[in-house]
Amino acid sequence: MTPPTATSLTLLVLAAITMVAAADGPPATYLFFVDPTPPGVTCMQYHLGILTAALGSEEKAKAAIIYNYKNVVSGFSARVTPAELEAIKKQPHVNRALPSATLQLMSSNFDGVN
């Protein structure tokens, strides 16, 4: 049996890295509903704080966040991987996480009005 070459070892390492990355899954957009923003803190600071605690850095949090909701609900939307989703859901101020979805009307004809 011949010893492994540098090329075969490199391919083995690349295959292992690819398998780990694939196991985490591709990022997707989620809506996160959180406790109301505390007085004296902006909703952006509050939401970034939650994401930073879950993702490990403010840079990752800023890259993930898409939109902040503050008027009707308290929450934000963010693009995260399945592993990041689970970390965010464990945060104490996060009440619910839902996948983002775009819905379309099945018909634009309501009682004869177009």
C-alpha positions in Angstrom: 0.0 0.0 0.0 1.4 3.4 -1.0 1.4 6.4 1.4 -1.2 9.1 0.7 -0.1 11.9 -1.4 -0.5 15.6 -0.6 -3.2 15.8 -3.4 -5.3 13.0 -1.9 -5.0 14.5 1.6 -6.0 17.9 0.3 -9.0 16.4 -1.5 -10.0 14.6 1.7 -9.8 17.8 3.8 -11.9 19.7 1.1 -14.5 16.9 1.1 -14.8 17.0 4.9 -15.2 20.8 4.9 -17.9 20.6 2.2 -19.8 18.0 4.2 -19.7 20.1 7.3 -20.9 23.2 5.4 -23.7 21.2 3.7 -24.9 19.8 7.0 -25.5 23.3 8.3 -27.7 24.1 5.3 -28.2 27.2 3.2 -29.3 30.4 4.8 -33.0 31.4 4.7 -35.0 34.4 5.7 -36.9 34.3 9.0 -39.2 36.6 10.9 -38.3 36.8 14.6 -40.9 38.1 17.1 -39.3 39.4 20.3 -40.3 41.1 23.6 -41.0 44.9 23.3 -38.0 47.2 23.1 -37.0 48.5 26.5 -37.3 52.2 27.2 -34.2 54.2 26.2 -33.0 51.7 23.6 -33.7 51.9 19.9 -35.2 48.9 18.3 -32.1 48.5 16.0 -29.8 48.4 19.1 -32.1 45.9 20.8 -32.5 43.6 17.8 -28.7 43.7 17.1 -28.0 42.9 20.7 -30.2 39.7 20.4 -28.6 38.7 17.2 -25.0 39.5 18.4 -25.6 37.3 21.5 -26.8 34.4 19.3 -24.3 34.8 16.4 -21.2 35.7 18.3 -20.3 39.0 16.7 -21.9 42.3 15.8 -20.5 42.1 12.3 -22.4 38.8 11.7 -25.5 40.3 13.2 -25.4 43.4 11.0 -24.8 41.2 7.9 -27.8 39.0 8.8 -30.4 41.5 9.7 -32.8 42.7 7.0 -35.5 44.7 8.6 -36.7 45.9 12.0 -40.4 45.9 13.0 -41.5 48.2 15.8 -44.9 49.7 15.1 -47.4 46.8 15.0 -45.1 44.0 16.3 -41.7 44.0 17.9 -39.3 41.9 15.8 -36.9 41.7 12.9 -36.2 39.7 9.8 -32.8 38.1 9.2 -31.1 35.7 6.8 -29.6 32.9 8.8 -28.5 29.3 8.5 -30.3 26.5 10.4 -27.7 26.4 13.1 -27.9 30.2 13.6 -31.7 29.9 13.7 -31.5 27.5 16.6 -29.1 29.7 18.4 -31.4 32.7 18.0 -34.5 30.8 19.1 -32.7 30.0 22.4 -32.3 33.7 23.2 -34.6 34.7 26.2 -36.3 37.7 24.4 -37.2 35.7 21.3 -40.8 34.5 21.4 -41.2 33.0 18.0 -39.4 32.5 14.7 -41.3 31.9 11.4 -39.9 31.3 7.9 -40.5 34.3 5.7 -43.0 33.7 2.9 -44.4 35.6 0.0 -48.1 35.0 -0.5 -50.1 35.8 -3.7 -53.8 36.2 -4.2 -55.4 33.4 -6.0 -57.8 35.8 -7.7 -58.1 39.5 -8.1 -61.8 39.2 -8.9 -63.9 39.9 -5.7 -67.6 40.1 -6.2 -67.1 41.2 -9.8 -64.7 43.9 -8.9 -61.3 43.7 -10.6 
